[in-house]
């Protein structure tokens, strides 16, 4: 299929950092795919939308977000009546500048594989639409665009720290889930159960992509959670340890010391009272 090319020079006025638009889609298959030399984010406001690419087709439902990088051929088709999308076209250079400032965005949205899809639930979609209305009423400058984009990008799922985006989706999902106390509280067994796969297979895959065991990974999540609780609350150590799924205080102390190089008590003192009222 041939492509139509869209250019930034025809899309943006000289002083525009973005263009926000809404469109009800034609239900006929697009005769041609199109490419563009700028980034675009769009989401399905209503109905179902079929995304066409050289690799095939994919149906998007209400609440799905599509992040499109330059030079990736695509086309959109409405599936049924009143299929509507909201499009945010972004001036060249803006997205690259954001990515250069924030390395944590690697593998997420525009910094993924060219055509990335995410999803917002009903509540999140409503918040996104409210933010879009605010952006629509704002000057079309980079400051207001970034104020819209950054909270959304922070809220998107991302590969856990140290895990390659090439890892299996089930492992990425399990590692993300393991940051939740409801999962890591049950230790390595809870982690493995969340994958739906056999323990030996999970262990081999984790060693390949992370170089550690499920138990090592879960304990790291437990200790990060404990560190946040020690800094941000006055909760007793026994309560924090139990919430981590480690009721044995001696074992909790050993794991925390190994992870953070300090005992829990010393860690708390240094980041609560001594930070607010430093001693000479």
C-alpha positions as CSV (number, residue, x, y, z in Angstrom):
1,X,0.0,0.0,0.0
2,X,1.3,3.4,-0.9
3,X,1.7,6.2,1.7
4,X,0.6,9.8,2.0
5,X,3.2,12.0,3.7
6,X,2.2,14.8,6.1
7,X,4.7,17.5,7.0
8,X,5.1,19.7,10.0
9,X,5.5,22.8,7.8
10,X,1.9,22.3,6.6
11,X,0.5,21.3,10.0
12,X,1.9,23.9,12.5
13,X,2.0,27.6,12.5
14,X,5.4,29.1,13.3
15,X,4.5,29.7,16.9
16,X,2.6,26.5,17.5
17,X,4.1,23.6,19.6
18,X,1.0,21.5,19.2
19,X,-2.3,21.1,17.4
20,X,-5.3,19.4,19.2
21,X,-8.2,18.2,17.1
22,X,-11.1,15.8,17.2
23,X,-12.5,13.7,14.4
24,X,-15.3,11.3,13.7
25,X,-13.8,8.6,11.5
26,X,-15.0,7.3,8.2
27,X,-16.1,3.7,8.4
28,X,-14.5,2.9,5.0
29,X,-11.0,1.4,5.0
30,X,-8.4,4.1,4.3
31,X,-7.2,3.8,0.6
32,X,-3.7,4.7,1.7
33,X,-1.6,4.7,4.8
34,X,0.1,7.9,5.8
35,X,3.3,9.0,7.5
36,X,4.4,12.2,9.1
37,X,7.5,13.9,10.2
38,X,6.2,14.8,13.7
39,X,5.0,12.9,16.8
40,X,1.3,12.4,17.4
41,X,-0.7,11.0,20.3
42,X,-4.3,10.1,19.9
43,X,-6.9,8.3,21.9
44,X,-10.3,6.7,21.2
45,X,-12.9,8.9,22.6
46,X,-15.9,6.9,21.5
47,X,-16.6,3.6,19.7
48,X,-14.1,1.2,18.1
49,X,-11.3,2.2,15.8
50,X,-9.3,-0.1,13.5
51,X,-5.6,0.7,13.2
52,X,-4.0,-0.3,9.9
53,X,-0.2,-0.7,9.5
54,X,2.0,-2.5,7.1
55,X,2.2,-5.3,9.6
56,X,-1.6,-5.8,9.7
57,X,-4.6,-4.4,11.6
58,X,-5.5,-3.9,15.2
59,X,-8.7,-2.8,16.8
60,X,-8.6,-0.1,19.4
61,X,-11.4,0.4,21.9
62,X,-12.6,3.4,23.9
63,X,-9.8,4.5,26.2
64,X,-7.0,3.2,24.1
65,X,-4.1,5.6,23.5
66,X,-1.8,5.4,20.5
67,X,1.6,7.0,20.4
68,X,2.9,7.5,16.9
69,X,6.5,8.3,16.1
70,X,7.6,10.0,12.8
71,X,7.8,7.9,9.6
72,X,5.6,5.0,10.8
73,X,2.9,4.3,8.2
74,X,-0.6,4.0,9.7
75,X,-4.3,4.5,8.9
76,X,-7.5,4.7,10.9
77,X,-10.9,3.4,10.2
78,X,-14.1,3.8,12.2
79,X,-15.9,0.5,13.2
80,X,-19.5,1.4,13.6
81,X,-21.2,4.7,14.1
82,X,-19.7,7.7,15.9
83,X,-16.1,6.3,16.2
84,X,-14.3,9.4,17.4
85,X,-10.6,10.1,18.2
86,X,-8.8,13.0,19.8
87,X,-5.5,13.8,18.2
88,X,-2.6,15.7,19.6
89,X,0.0,16.5,17.0
90,X,3.4,17.7,18.4
91,X,5.9,19.9,16.7
92,X,9.2,18.2,15.8
93,X,11.9,18.4,18.4
94,X,9.6,18.7,21.4
95,X,9.4,15.0,22.2
96,X,13.1,14.4,21.7
97,X,13.9,17.3,24.1
98,X,11.6,15.8,26.8
99,X,13.2,12.4,26.3
100,X,16.7,13.8,26.6
101,X,15.8,15.4,30.0
102,X,14.0,12.3,31.4
103,X,15.8,9.0,30.9
104,X,13.0,7.3,32.8
105,X,10.8,7.5,29.7
106,X,12.9,5.0,27.8
107,X,10.6,2.3,26.4
108,X,7.5,4.3,27.2
109,X,5.0,5.9,24.8
110,X,6.9,7.9,22.1
111,X,10.2,6.3,23.3
112,X,9.0,2.8,22.6
113,X,9.0,0.9,19.3
114,X,7.3,3.5,17.1
115,X,3.6,2.7,17.5
116,X,2.9,2.1,21.2
117,X,-0.6,1.4,22.6
118,X,-1.7,2.1,26.2
119,X,-5.1,2.1,27.8
120,X,-7.0,4.4,30.2
121,X,-9.9,3.1,32.2
122,X,-13.2,5.1,32.5
123,X,-11.9,7.3,35.4
124,X,-8.5,7.9,33.8
125,X,-10.1,8.7,30.4
126,X,-12.3,11.3,32.0
127,X,-9.3,12.9,33.6
128,X,-7.5,12.8,30.3
129,X,-10.4,14.5,28.6
130,X,-10.5,17.2,31.3
131,X,-6.8,17.8,30.8
132,X,-7.3,18.0,27.1
133,X,-10.0,20.6,27.5
134,X,-7.6,22.7,29.6
135,X,-4.9,22.3,27.0
136,X,-7.2,23.3,24.2
137,X,-7.9,26.6,26.0
138,X,-4.2,27.2,26.6
139,X,-1.7,29.0,24.4
140,X,-0.1,26.6,22.0
141,X,3.3,26.8,23.6
142,X,5.7,24.1,24.9
143,X,5.2,24.9,28.5
144,X,1.4,24.1,28.4
145,X,2.0,21.0,26.3
146,X,4.5,19.6,28.8
147,X,2.2,20.4,31.7
148,X,-0.3,18.2,29.9
149,X,2.1,15.4,28.8
150,X,4.2,14.8,31.9
151,X,1.5,13.7,34.3
152,X,0.2,11.3,31.7
153,X,3.6,9.9,30.9
154,X,4.4,9.4,34.6
155,X,1.1,7.4,35.0
156,X,1.8,5.0,32.2
157,X,3.1,1.5,32.8
158,X,6.7,1.1,32.1
159,X,9.3,-1.8,32.2
160,X,10.5,-2.2,35.8
161,X,14.0,-0.9,36.6
162,X,16.7,-3.0,35.1
163,X,14.3,-5.1,32.9
164,X,14.8,-4.9,29.2
165,X,11.7,-4.1,27.1
166,X,12.6,-7.2,25.1
167,X,11.7,-9.4,28.2
168,X,8.5,-11.5,27.8
169,X,5.3,-9.5,28.5
170,X,4.4,-11.9,31.3
171,X,7.6,-11.2,33.1
172,X,7.3,-7.4,32.7
173,X,3.7,-7.6,34.1
174,X,4.8,-9.8,37.0
175,X,7.7,-7.5,37.9
176,X,5.3,-4.5,37.8
177,X,2.8,-6.4,40.0
178,X,5.5,-7.3,42.5
179,X,5.8,-3.7,43.5
180,X,2.4,-4.1,45.1
181,X,2.4,-5.3,48.8
182,X,-0.5,-7.6,48.0
183,X,1.9,-9.6,45.8
184,X,5.3,-9.2,47.4
185,X,3.8,-10.0,50.9
186,X,3.5,-13.6,49.7
187,X,7.2,-13.8,48.7
188,X,8.6,-15.6,45.7
189,X,5.6,-18.0,45.7
190,X,3.3,-15.0,45.2
191,X,5.5,-13.6,42.4
192,X,5.6,-17.0,40.6
193,X,1.8,-17.4,41.0
194,X,1.2,-14.0,39.4
195,X,3.0,-15.3,36.2
196,X,0.9,-18.4,35.8
197,X,4.0,-20.3,34.9
198,X,6.1,-23.0,36.6
199,X,8.7,-21.9,39.1
200,X,11.7,-23.4,37.3
201,X,10.7,-21.6,34.1
202,X,10.2,-18.3,35.9
203,X,13.6,-18.7,37.7
204,X,15.4,-19.4,34.4
205,X,13.8,-16.4,32.6
206,X,14.5,-14.0,35.5
207,X,18.2,-15.1,35.6
208,X,18.4,-14.5,31.9
209,X,16.8,-11.0,31.9
210,X,17.7,-9.8,35.4
211,X,20.4,-12.0,36.7
212,X,18.6,-12.7,39.9
213,X,16.1,-15.1,41.4
214,X,12.4,-14.4,42.1
215,X,13.2,-14.3,45.8
216,X,15.9,-11.7,45.2
217,X,13.5,-9.6,43.2
218,X,10.7,-9.8,45.7
219,X,13.0,-9.0,48.6
220,X,14.3,-5.9,46.8
221,X,10.7,-4.7,46.3
222,X,10.0,-5.4,50.0
223,X,13.0,-3.4,51.1
224,X,12.2,-0.4,48.9
225,X,8.7,-0.4,50.3
226,X,10.1,-0.6,53.9
227,X,12.4,2.3,53.2
228,X,9.5,4.5,52.1
229,X,7.5,3.5,55.2
230,X,10.5,4.2,57.5
231,X,11.0,7.6,56.0
232,X,7.4,8.7,55.6
233,X,5.7,7.3,58.7
234,X,6.3,6.7,62.4
235,X,4.8,3.1,62.1
236,X,6.5,0.5,64.3
237,X,9.2,-1.7,62.8
238,X,7.2,-4.8,63.6
239,X,4.2,-3.5,61.7
240,X,6.3,-2.5,58.6
241,X,8.0,-5.9,58.6
242,X,4.7,-7.7,58.8
243,X,3.3,-5.6,56.0
244,X,6.3,-6.7,53.9
245,X,5.5,-10.3,54.6
246,X,8.4,-10.8,56.9
247,X,7.1,-11.2,60.5
248,X,10.6,-12.3,61.7
249,X,12.2,-9.1,62.8
250,X,15.7,-10.5,62.9
251,X,15.3,-11.6,59.2
252,X,13.8,-8.2,58.3
253,X,16.8,-6.4,59.9
254,X,19.2,-8.6,58.0
255,X,17.5,-8.0,54.6
256,X,17.3,-4.3,55.2
257,X,20.9,-4.0,56.2
258,X,22.0,-5.9,53.1
259,X,19.8,-3.8,50.9
260,X,20.5,-0.3,52.3
261,X,23.7,-0.6,54.3
262,X,22.1,0.6,57.5
263,X,19.8,-0.8,60.1
264,X,16.1,0.2,59.8
265,X,16.4,2.4,62.9
266,X,19.5,4.3,61.7
267,X,17.9,4.7,58.2
268,X,14.8,6.2,59.8
269,X,16.7,8.6,62.0
270,X,18.9,9.9,59.2
271,X,15.9,10.6,56.9
272,X,13.4,12.0,59.4
273,X,14.7,14.0,62.4
274,X,18.3,14.5,61.2
275,X,17.1,15.7,57.8
276,X,14.7,18.2,59.3
277,X,16.9,19.2,62.3
278,X,20.5,18.4,61.3
279,X,23.0,18.2,64.2
280,X,26.3,20.0,64.1
